[in-house]
Amino acid sequence: MIMIQIKMNLLNTQNENINKIDEDLYSLQIIFLGIDTVNKISKQKILVIGLRGLGIEFAKNIIVSGPKKVSFFDPNLVEIYDLGSNFYLTNNDIGKKRDEFTLLKLSNLINM
């Protein structure tokens, strides 16, 4: 299983011993989902099984929403037809493990 650790950008308050969500970074999620939902998402551990068309889109959207941890599992090798549904893969990835090479691309979303 390939795992990527997502660390939500939290702000420590000096007066309280709690973490607050960085409202500038997650402003769109807060607008669309609400602060309560964003707080709940930030505490979740999520497993994504399958990184083909729907799985890769789901993984991308989950990562940018800021969960505590996301794990991926897709032991299949990249084939030529995967390039049409997984937009993070290239011709150079054919024959390699789908989850490992998708992970490299998805990890760039965290550093945006």
The 8 nearest C-alpha neighbors of each residue, nearest first, counted from 0:
[[1, 72, 2, 71, 70, 73, 74, 98],
 [2, 0, 71, 72, 70, 98, 99, 3],
 [3, 1, 70, 71, 0, 4, 69, 72],
 [2, 4, 69, 70, 5, 1, 68, 102],
 [5, 3, 68, 69, 6, 2, 67, 70],
 [6, 4, 68, 67, 7, 3, 69, 66],
 [7, 5, 67, 8, 4, 68, 65, 66],
 [6, 8, 65, 9, 5, 67, 41, 66],
 [7, 9, 21, 6, 20, 10, 24, 65],
 [10, 8, 20, 21, 19, 7, 18, 11],
 [9, 11, 19, 18, 21, 20, 12, 8],
 [12, 10, 18, 19, 17, 13, 9, 16],
 [11, 13, 15, 14, 10, 17, 18, 16],
 [12, 14, 15, 11, 16, 17, 10, 18],
 [15, 13, 12, 16, 17, 11, 18, 10],
 [16, 14, 17, 12, 13, 11, 18, 19],
 [15, 17, 12, 14, 18, 13, 11, 19],
 [18, 16, 15, 11, 12, 19, 10, 13],
 [19, 17, 11, 10, 9, 12, 20, 16],
 [18, 20, 10, 9, 11, 21, 17, 12],
 [19, 21, 9, 22, 10, 8, 18, 38],
 [22, 20, 9, 23, 24, 10, 8, 25],
 [21, 23, 25, 26, 24, 20, 29, 19],
 [24, 22, 26, 21, 25, 27, 20, 29],
 [23, 25, 22, 21, 26, 8, 27, 20],
 [26, 24, 22, 28, 23, 27, 29, 21],
 [25, 27, 29, 22, 23, 28, 24, 30],
 [28, 26, 30, 29, 25, 31, 24, 32],
 [27, 29, 31, 25, 30, 26, 32, 64],
 [28, 30, 33, 26, 34, 32, 27, 31],
 [31, 29, 27, 28, 33, 32, 26, 34],
 [32, 30, 28, 29, 33, 27, 26, 34],
 [33, 31, 29, 28, 30, 36, 37, 34],
 [34, 32, 29, 36, 35, 30, 31, 37],
 [33, 35, 29, 37, 36, 38, 32, 30],
 [36, 34, 38, 37, 33, 39, 32, 29],
 [35, 37, 39, 38, 34, 33, 32, 40],
 [36, 38, 40, 34, 39, 35, 41, 29],
 [39, 37, 35, 41, 36, 40, 34, 42],
 [40, 38, 36, 37, 41, 42, 35, 43],
 [39, 41, 37, 66, 43, 42, 38, 36],
 [42, 40, 66, 67, 38, 39, 65, 43],
 [43, 41, 67, 40, 39, 66, 38, 44],
 [44, 42, 40, 66, 67, 41, 45, 68],
 [43, 45, 68, 67, 69, 66, 42, 46],
 [44, 46, 69, 70, 43, 68, 47, 66],
 [45, 47, 70, 71, 69, 48, 44, 72],
 [48, 46, 71, 70, 72, 49, 45, 58],
 [49, 47, 72, 71, 73, 46, 50, 54],
 [48, 50, 73, 54, 51, 72, 47, 71],
 [51, 49, 54, 55, 73, 52, 48, 98],
 [50, 52, 54, 85, 55, 49, 53, 84],
 [53, 51, 84, 85, 54, 55, 56, 50],
 [52, 54, 56, 55, 51, 57, 50, 84],
 [55, 53, 50, 57, 51, 49, 56, 52],
 [56, 54, 50, 58, 57, 53, 52, 51],
 [55, 57, 59, 53, 58, 54, 60, 52],
 [56, 58, 54, 60, 55, 59, 61, 53],
 [59, 57, 55, 61, 56, 60, 54, 62],
 [60, 58, 56, 62, 57, 61, 55, 63],
 [61, 59, 57, 63, 58, 62, 56, 64],
 [60, 62, 58, 64, 59, 63, 57, 65],
 [63, 61, 59, 64, 60, 65, 58, 66],
 [62, 64, 65, 60, 61, 59, 108, 109],
 [63, 65, 61, 62, 66, 60, 28, 40],
 [64, 66, 63, 7, 41, 62, 67, 40],
 [67, 65, 41, 40, 43, 68, 42, 64],
 [66, 68, 41, 42, 43, 5, 44, 6],
 [69, 67, 44, 5, 4, 66, 45, 70],
 [68, 70, 45, 3, 44, 46, 4, 5],
 [71, 69, 2, 46, 3, 47, 45, 1],
 [72, 70, 47, 1, 2, 46, 48, 0],
 [73, 71, 48, 0, 1, 49, 98, 47],
 [72, 74, 49, 98, 75, 48, 50, 97],
 [73, 75, 96, 72, 97, 98, 76, 0],
 [76, 74, 73, 97, 96, 77, 98, 95],
 [75, 77, 96, 95, 97, 94, 78, 74],
 [78, 76, 93, 97, 94, 95, 96, 81],
 [79, 77, 93, 81, 80, 76, 94, 82],
 [78, 80, 81, 82, 93, 77, 90, 83],
 [79, 81, 82, 78, 83, 84, 77, 85],
 [82, 80, 83, 79, 78, 84, 85, 77],
 [81, 83, 80, 85, 84, 79, 88, 86],
 [84, 82, 81, 80, 85, 86, 79, 52],
 [83, 85, 52, 81, 82, 51, 86, 80],
 [86, 84, 52, 82, 87, 51, 81, 88],
 [85, 87, 88, 84, 82, 83, 89, 55],
 [86, 88, 85, 101, 104, 89, 105, 82],
 [89, 87, 86, 82, 85, 92, 101, 90],
 [90, 88, 91, 92, 82, 87, 93, 86],
 [89, 91, 92, 93, 88, 79, 82, 78],
 [90, 92, 89, 93, 88, 94, 95, 77],
 [91, 93, 90, 89, 95, 88, 94, 77],
 [94, 92, 77, 78, 95, 90, 91, 79],
 [93, 95, 77, 76, 92, 78, 96, 97],
 [96, 94, 76, 93, 92, 77, 97, 100],
 [95, 97, 76, 99, 98, 75, 77, 74],
 [96, 98, 77, 76, 99, 100, 75, 101],
 [99, 97, 101, 73, 100, 96, 102, 72],
 [100, 98, 102, 96, 101, 97, 1, 103],
 [101, 99, 103, 102, 98, 97, 96, 104],
 [100, 102, 98, 104, 103, 99, 97, 87],
 [103, 101, 105, 99, 100, 104, 98, 106],
 [102, 104, 100, 106, 101, 105, 99, 107],
 [103, 105, 101, 102, 106, 107, 87, 100],
 [106, 104, 102, 107, 108, 103, 101, 59],
 [105, 107, 108, 103, 104, 109, 102, 110],
 [106, 108, 105, 109, 110, 104, 111, 103],
 [109, 107, 106, 111, 110, 105, 63, 62],
 [110, 108, 107, 106, 111, 63, 5, 62],
 [109, 111, 107, 108, 106, 105, 63, 5],
 [110, 108, 109, 107, 63, 106, 24, 105]]
